Amino acid sequence: MVVNLINVKPGSRVKVIRIQGGLGVRQRLSCLGIHPGDLMAVQTSAIMQGPIVVGIHGNKVAIGRCVAAKILVEEV
């Protein structure tokens, strides 16, 4: 089932299916190493609108909730 990243529980492993949004969002995520088809692990998700921390390609990346809402993922 495809959901956006903000709806995934910490500890889950997910595959990036699609990135919605404009060129700026896609370029920013590309610079962080997040591309469609990549696998990543959701490490923490703050309760009170904080960033979502994911592990991808051996790095930890913090993603704001507005941007995370544009990342469609599927749990693996």
C-alpha positions as CSV (number, residue, x, y, z in Angstrom):
1,M,0.0,0.0,0.0
2,V,1.4,3.4,-1.0
3,V,1.3,6.1,1.7
4,N,3.2,9.3,2.3
5,L,6.2,9.3,4.5
6,I,4.6,11.1,7.4
7,N,2.2,8.1,7.9
8,V,5.0,5.6,8.4
9,K,5.8,4.4,12.0
10,P,9.4,4.6,13.3
11,G,11.4,1.4,12.7
12,S,9.8,0.7,9.4
13,R,11.7,0.0,6.2
14,V,10.2,1.6,3.1
15,K,10.8,1.9,-0.6
16,V,10.4,5.3,-2.3
17,I,7.8,5.0,-5.0
18,R,7.3,8.6,-6.2
19,I,8.2,12.1,-5.2
20,Q,5.4,14.6,-5.7
21,G,6.1,18.3,-6.0
22,G,8.0,20.7,-8.1
23,L,11.5,20.7,-9.4
24,G,12.9,22.4,-6.3
25,V,11.6,19.6,-4.0
26,R,12.9,16.9,-6.3
27,Q,16.3,18.5,-6.6
28,R,16.6,19.0,-2.8
29,L,15.7,15.4,-2.1
30,S,18.1,14.3,-4.8
31,C,20.9,16.2,-3.1
32,L,20.1,14.4,0.1
33,G,20.3,11.0,-1.7
34,I,16.6,10.3,-1.9
35,H,15.4,9.0,-5.2
36,P,12.5,6.8,-6.4
37,G,13.4,3.2,-5.9
38,D,15.6,3.8,-2.9
39,L,15.2,1.8,0.3
40,M,15.2,3.7,3.6
41,A,14.5,3.1,7.3
42,V,12.4,5.5,9.3
43,Q,14.3,6.1,12.5
44,T,12.3,8.7,14.4
45,S,9.2,10.7,13.9
46,A,8.5,13.5,16.4
47,I,5.0,13.7,17.7
48,M,4.6,17.5,17.7
49,Q,5.3,18.4,14.0
50,G,9.0,17.9,14.2
51,P,11.2,16.5,11.4
52,I,11.3,12.8,10.3
53,V,14.7,11.2,10.5
54,V,15.4,8.5,8.0
55,G,18.5,6.3,7.3
56,I,19.4,6.1,3.7
57,H,22.7,5.0,2.0
58,G,24.4,4.8,5.4
59,N,23.4,8.4,6.4
60,K,20.8,9.9,8.7
61,V,18.7,12.6,7.0
62,A,16.1,14.8,8.7
63,I,13.2,15.7,6.5
64,G,10.6,18.4,7.4
65,R,7.0,17.2,7.5
66,C,5.9,19.4,4.5
67,V,8.5,17.7,2.3
68,A,7.9,14.3,3.8
69,A,4.3,14.5,2.9
70,K,5.4,14.7,-0.8
71,I,7.3,11.4,-0.6
72,L,5.2,8.4,-1.5
73,V,6.5,5.1,-0.1
74,E,5.6,1.5,0.2
75,E,6.5,-0.6,3.2
76,V,8.9,-3.5,2.5
